[in-house]
Amino acid sequence: MFNIRIKVKPLIVSIIAGLFISQSVFAATYTVKPGDTLWGISQKYGTTYTKLMSLNGLQSTIIYPGQVLQVPGSDNTYVVQKGDSLYLIALKYGITVDMLKSANGYKSDIIYPGQVFIIPRDTSSNRTYQDVSRGSIERGVIPYTKEEFDLLARLVTAEADGEPYQAKVAVAAVVINRVKSGIFPNTIKDVIYQVDAYGNYQFTPVLNGWINRPASADAISAARDALSGVDPTNGALYYFDQSSTNAWLWSLPIAARIGNMVFCYGR
């Protein structure tokens, strides 16, 4: 463990300058971390280092760990909600997952309700925030929300990571077939989170938490293909790994075998 001594100098802020700054810009604060620079912080908040200096009454670009800076904007942070993923948050604000993780110094792919994330602006293309409604309905072979699209792609990642692309599309197609069947719930979200009369989850990743892993690029493409009508199973309602010893599953009519996965029709 390193013993780092940091010499902290007091910050002198011009009271007169502060009186002329609109209170509307004091929407958030940022605590300086070791290695931070004004330029780096400005990039996180879609502003310039000179504006940060003006906003905080700074006379130089020197800042110190632990120092609290005022930063502009009221939409620069996001509180994680239940059902969120890094992909979904990035999609909401028109940025990439890598940008989101980099802006927050975040290494994990797992997030939890209540976490607060800094939302950086995409300065490479001068995009502003895209307020994508979590409840907006998209069109496909079935109606779905952007939240459900992300959920479907995450299920595909959890169930078919390492399997052929066709198997990934097939997993998504099974969920869609259930939505359309009339014997399962009628939304993607309700199908994936369904618990039967005996208290059993229909999809193992919901039980073990793998559903919370971010979707892979292939899984996102597979979900999109399935929602556009591609179905390698021709209507299957079930799937399982070929190593399964579940006699009931093996008793179902087999629709297709793809990679290590078996897809079946209902009775």
SVG drawing of the C-alpha trace seen along z (x, -y; Angstrom):
<svg xmlns="http://www.w3.org/2000/svg" viewBox="-54 -42 58 80">
<polyline fill="none" stroke="black" stroke-width="0.4" points="0.0,0.0 1.3,-3.4 1.4,-6.2 0.6,-9.3 0.9,-12.7 -1.1,-15.3 -0.6,-19.0 -3.9,-20.8 -4.0,-24.5 -7.1,-26.5 -9.2,-27.7 -9.9,-31.4 -13.2,-32.1 -14.2,-35.6 -17.4,-36.4 -18.1,-39.3 -17.8,-37.0 -20.1,-34.4 -22.8,-37.0 -23.0,-37.4 -23.3,-33.7 -26.8,-32.5 -28.0,-30.0 -29.4,-27.8 -25.9,-26.7 -25.2,-25.3 -27.0,-22.1 -24.3,-19.7 -20.9,-19.5 -17.8,-17.4 -15.2,-16.3 -11.7,-16.4 -9.9,-13.1 -6.1,-12.4 -5.0,-12.9 -7.9,-15.1 -7.4,-18.2 -9.8,-21.0 -9.7,-20.0 -10.6,-16.4 -13.4,-17.4 -14.7,-19.9 -14.9,-17.0 -17.0,-15.0 -19.5,-17.8 -19.6,-19.0 -18.0,-22.4 -14.6,-24.1 -11.9,-24.5 -12.2,-28.2 -15.9,-28.1 -15.2,-25.9 -12.6,-28.5 -15.1,-31.3 -17.9,-29.3 -15.7,-28.6 -13.8,-31.9 -10.5,-30.1 -7.4,-32.2 -5.4,-29.3 -5.9,-25.8 -4.4,-24.2 -6.9,-22.0 -6.4,-19.6 -7.9,-16.2 -10.9,-16.7 -11.8,-20.1 -15.5,-20.5 -16.2,-22.2 -19.5,-23.6 -20.2,-22.1 -22.8,-23.3 -26.0,-21.6 -28.9,-19.9 -29.0,-16.7 -25.4,-15.6 -26.1,-12.9 -28.4,-9.9 -29.7,-7.8 -29.9,-4.0 -33.4,-2.6 -34.5,1.0 -34.2,2.8 -31.5,0.5 -28.3,1.6 -25.3,-0.3 -26.5,0.2 -29.9,-1.2 -28.5,-4.3 -26.1,-4.9 -28.9,-4.4 -31.1,-6.9 -28.4,-9.7 -27.1,-8.9 -23.6,-7.8 -21.7,-4.5 -21.3,-2.2 -17.5,-2.8 -18.0,-6.5 -20.3,-6.1 -17.9,-3.8 -14.9,-6.0 -16.6,-9.2 -17.3,-7.5 -14.0,-5.5 -16.3,-2.4 -14.8,1.0 -17.7,3.4 -20.6,4.3 -23.0,4.7 -24.9,1.7 -27.4,1.3 -30.4,-0.9 -29.5,-4.1 -26.1,-4.5 -25.4,-7.9 -23.6,-8.1 -22.1,-11.2 -23.5,-11.4 -20.8,-12.8 -21.6,-14.6 -20.5,-13.0 -18.2,-15.8 -16.8,-13.7 -20.0,-14.3 -21.4,-17.2 -24.5,-15.2 -26.7,-16.6 -28.6,-14.3 -31.2,-12.2 -34.1,-11.8 -35.2,-8.3 -38.3,-7.5 -38.1,-4.2 -41.7,-3.5 -41.7,-4.5 -43.2,-1.8 -41.2,-0.4 -42.6,1.5 -41.7,5.0 -43.5,8.4 -44.7,7.5 -44.7,4.1 -41.8,3.5 -40.1,0.8 -36.4,-0.1 -36.2,1.2 -37.6,4.6 -35.2,4.6 -32.3,4.3 -33.7,7.0 -34.2,9.4 -30.6,8.8 -29.3,9.4 -31.2,12.7 -29.7,13.7 -26.2,12.9 -26.8,14.9 -28.3,17.9 -26.4,18.2 -23.0,16.5 -20.5,18.7 -23.3,20.3 -23.6,19.7 -25.3,16.5 -28.3,18.4 -28.8,19.8 -28.8,16.3 -31.5,15.3 -33.4,18.4 -33.4,17.7 -34.8,14.2 -37.4,15.8 -38.6,18.1 -39.4,15.2 -41.2,13.5 -43.2,16.7 -44.3,16.8 -45.5,13.3 -47.5,14.1 -48.8,17.5 -51.7,16.5 -50.6,19.0 -47.8,17.0 -47.7,13.3 -48.1,10.8 -45.0,8.6 -41.3,9.4 -40.7,8.2 -43.5,10.3 -42.4,13.4 -38.8,13.1 -39.6,12.5 -42.5,15.0 -42.7,17.3 -44.9,20.4 -47.4,21.7 -44.7,23.6 -42.5,20.6 -40.0,21.5 -38.5,18.9 -38.9,19.7 -35.4,18.5 -32.4,19.4 -30.5,16.1 -33.2,14.3 -32.7,16.6 -28.9,16.5 -28.5,12.8 -26.8,13.3 -29.7,11.3 -28.0,8.2 -24.9,8.6 -24.7,6.1 -25.8,7.3 -23.1,8.2 -23.0,6.7 -24.1,10.0 -26.9,10.4 -28.2,6.9 -28.1,7.7 -29.8,11.1 -32.6,9.4 -33.1,6.9 -33.3,9.7 -35.8,11.7 -38.0,8.6 -38.0,8.0 -39.4,11.5 -36.4,13.9 -37.1,17.2 -34.7,20.1 -37.0,22.3 -40.2,21.8 -42.3,21.2 -40.6,22.9 -41.7,22.1 -38.9,23.8 -35.2,24.3 -32.6,26.0 -29.0,27.1 -28.4,30.6 -26.8,31.7 -30.1,31.3 -31.5,34.5 -35.0,33.0 -37.2,35.8 -40.2,33.4 -38.2,31.1 -36.9,34.0 -40.4,35.2 -41.4,32.1 -41.4,32.0 -38.0,30.8 -38.1,27.9 -34.4,27.4 -30.9,28.1 -28.4,25.2 -25.0,25.5 -25.4,27.0 -29.0,25.9 -32.3,27.7 -35.5,25.8 -38.9,27.3 -42.5,26.7 -45.2,26.9 -47.6,29.8"/>
</svg>
